[in-house]
Every structure is written in C-alpha cells, then in structure tokens.
C-alpha cells in the first residue's frame, strides 16, 4: 500500500504478521503513512486494529515483517549472522519517545495533577529542565482547553477532560507520529465531541496520525485516507469518499450497516 511520493513515509510497514498462540491477528499488513496524513483505521472487533497500533510502538512484539518510523526499524536491528535482534530497552525507549499513543482508557497517574502528568514524560524521557517542561505542559493543556485545570487531579476531571490530558501528554513529547486507539469509546456520548475537536485541530496543524475509531463522521471529515481491516488484513483503502461510498465489498458494507444501526 505504498504511496507515490518523493518523500519517505513517516511510518512504513511491510508484511507485518502477529499471532497470539494459534490465532493469526495480523496477516501481512502493508501500510505507508506520509508526513501530515491522518490515516483512519476502521473494522469490526477482532480485526487487528489495536494490535496494529500496539506493534507500531512495540507494546506488542511482532513476529514477522518490518515497521519503520522515520526510516528506523522499531523493534529490531540486524543481528550477527543476518538474523534480527530485539533492541535494548534503552534503544526502545528512545524510539518510543517519537511515537505518541493515546489509549481507550486514560492511563493518567491518579496522584499527579494534569500539569504533572504531562511534565513527567518531558522530564523522564526528554530530560528537559523543570521550567521548560512546565512551560510546554501548560502550553498544550491550554491548547486542549484545560488552562483552568492545570492543578486538578484526574479524579476532579470528567472523562473527556482526562482524555484531553492524555492527548496533551502525548503531543507535548513532539512525536513523529501519534497513535489514537478508540479514544472516545470509554466516554459518555456528550463528551465525544470535545475530544474529537482537539484531534481535528491537531490534524489541521499537520500532525501525522493513525487513528482507530468507530466515529464515521470523524473518519469522513478528518481522515486523509481510510483503511478497512478485517481478518487481520487490509481489505480496502482509499480516500474517505472512495471507501465510505464503496458498494461492492460485502464485509465493508456489513460493517458500515452495523455502525449505522448503532447510531440510530
């Protein structure tokens, strides 16, 4: 699924395979993501969407294939004798610092304020001085509409506000790609819009993103491309118009029909 472009993709995935026991979850994924693209991944539960994201930042170790971020193989390097060798924890930490991820659940430290949650990675991973880390944290918390919640603990925030802290924490690290895994699925419906608005603003700013979501309006309006996964494979991909108007692919039609039923 390579794109015709003179520039190298930010994310380059080739023949990616991952199994859990005898269950083949990713079955030969090829995907390029160019700088500034928003690639939206859709598909039924169990199709491999979340596993794909977790392999990109090596929260899951992939069995075969290649994942490169900005030209660097994520999980492995060439070992002696031509085989591949898993990178050291220190190498992985450096690579992961360039791959932001926002999860379904907020994963904030409950004993830290919103500002402290964002500052932590800037201090521990980026090794920034405290004053600079606080400045960056406050900038991004203001950007996501939480300038009045800097000193609030997660328990004092709504689910939507907690998720916005999670987004601020990820983008404050200045990642090369941002991975978003069903970030609205744990939210009450009235809170979904406030979170997606933040993501839409990041897209307008040119943030490179891979977004797993069931929010079809968001996919249509914000996605550069939509990827439909089923059975661990990319079944169809293209612009939002091309994919969402597709009438010949039965599995895609069935998936979109189920989404429509849930919305009404």
C-alpha positions, -999 to +999 in steps of 0.1 A: +000+000+000+029+024-008+021+059-018+035+076-048+056+103-031+091+117-034+094+118+003+099+088+026+069+079+047+070+087+084+056+051+090+065+023+067+050-012+074+058-042+053+044-078+055+036-074+092+025-106+110+015-112+146-001-142+162-013-149+197-009-187+201-027-202+171-047-170+164-032-151+135-042-115+143-021-096+117-017-114+083+007-095+061-001-058+066+015-032+042+009+004+050+027+038+044+018+069+063+032+102+049+040+133+070+009+152+079-015+124+069-044+112+091-049+076+084-081+063+099-083+025+106-118+010+108-131-025+110-150-050+132-139-060+167-111-086+164-099-074+130-064-065+143-067-027+146-055-022+181-028-049+177-015-030+147-011+002+168+005-017+197+030-033+173+040+001+159+053+012+193+062-023+203+038-027+231+033-060+213+063-077+197+056-085+160+065-120+147+075-111+111+078-082+088+091-047+092+079-015+109+099+017+104+093+051+119+112+079+102+134+053+085+143+034+117+132-001+123+112+000+155+116-033+173+147-049+160+181-043+145+202-066+123+220-092+145+251-111+138+247-138+111+220-119+093+192-125+118+172-098+137+179-089+172+154-072+196+165-037+205+176-030+240+152-013+265+173+019+262+170+019+224+133+011+225+127+040+250+144+064+226+123+052+196+090+051+216+096+088+226+089+096+190+057+076+188+029+092+208+000+070+219-034+078+234-054+048+247-090+039+252-086+043+289-070+075+301-040+059+319-033+091+339-014+089+372-041+095+398-018+111+423-005+137+398-022+169+386-030+174+349+002+195+346+023+169+364+010+141+342+022+160+312+055+171+327+065+136+337+075+123+303+092+156+293+114+153+324+120+115+324+123+108+287+131+141+270+153+151+300+141+187+299+146+212+327+116+215+350+108+251+340+108+242+302+088+210+309+062+230+328+060+257+301+054+230+274+029+212+295+009+244+302+010+253+265-006+220+255-031+219+283-042+254+272-044+242+236-067+213+246-090+237+266-077+228+301-059+260+310-081+263+341-075+227+352-037+226+354-037+218+391-066+194+391-062+157+398-077+132+374-105+124+399-116+160+397-119+159+359-146+145+336-138+116+313-135+140+283-111+162+303-090+133+313-087+121+277-077+156+267-049+155+293-039+122+277-037+139+243-018+168+257+007+144+273+013+126+240+017+156+218+038+175+243+066+150+235+066+163+199+062+128+184+068+120+148+035+101+147+005+100+170-014+068+175-050+071+188-068+039+198-106+043+202-100+073+224-138+081+226-150+046+233-150+049+271-167+084+270-203+093+275-217+104+242-219+141+251-182+141+258-171+126+225-173+159+205-149+178+228-122+152+224-126+148+186-125+186+182-090+185+197-079+158+173-094+177+144-073+208+154-041+187+156-049+174+121-052+209+108-018+217+123-003+189+103+002+162+130+008+128+115-017+104+130-030+068+128-065+068+143-085+037+152-122+047+156-158+039+150-167+076+146-175+075+109-183+113+107-148+120+121-133+095+096-151+111+067-143+147+077-108+145+091-092+114+075-067+117+046-073+080+040-094+053+055-081+017+059-107-010+064-093-041+082-110-075+086-095-108+094-061-093+102-057-079+067-062-045+050-092-053+028-097-019+012-082+015+015-086+049-002-099+084+004-129+087+028-152+092-002-138+062-020-141+039+010-174+051+025-192+050-008-179+015-017-208-007-026-190-038-039-172-050-008-197-071+012-177-071+045-173-033+045-210-028+036-220-051+065-196-032+089-209+002+079-245-010+082-239-022+118-223+012+126-254+030+112-277+008+133-258+018+165-261+055+157-300+053+154 
